Amino acid sequence: MKLYHVETQEYYDALMKELDEKGYYWSSYDGIFDINEWPTYKSETVVNANDDKKELSYAYRDFYISRYPNEEIITYKAKREGHTMTAWLKIFKIFGSKQRK
């Protein structure tokens, strides 16, 4: 298990791209881009990447701090290479993402 704290929508999007390339998926959805989970908790969002199952879940930061006090929470920062991040965000917006209601 790896816990990733994503402070911004941009960092969330970059993490989703990285995890998608590694074969991860949301535990309750077909694909990693079927839904955008960041708006639920915004800067307090933590993504739980289960390495064994390649499965993702999420919750607010304090949940993981209290539930897994000995587990490191990695603050994820997007790697920027020229305009790569900007181009990726445009692609993400073109295909859209549904927000949980």
Secondary structure, DSSP 8 states (H G I E B T S, - for coil): -EEEE--SHHHHHHHHHHHHHTT-EETTSSSTTSEE-HHHHGGGEEEEEETTTTEEEEEEHHHHHHH-TTS-EEE------TTHHHHHHHHHHHH--EE--
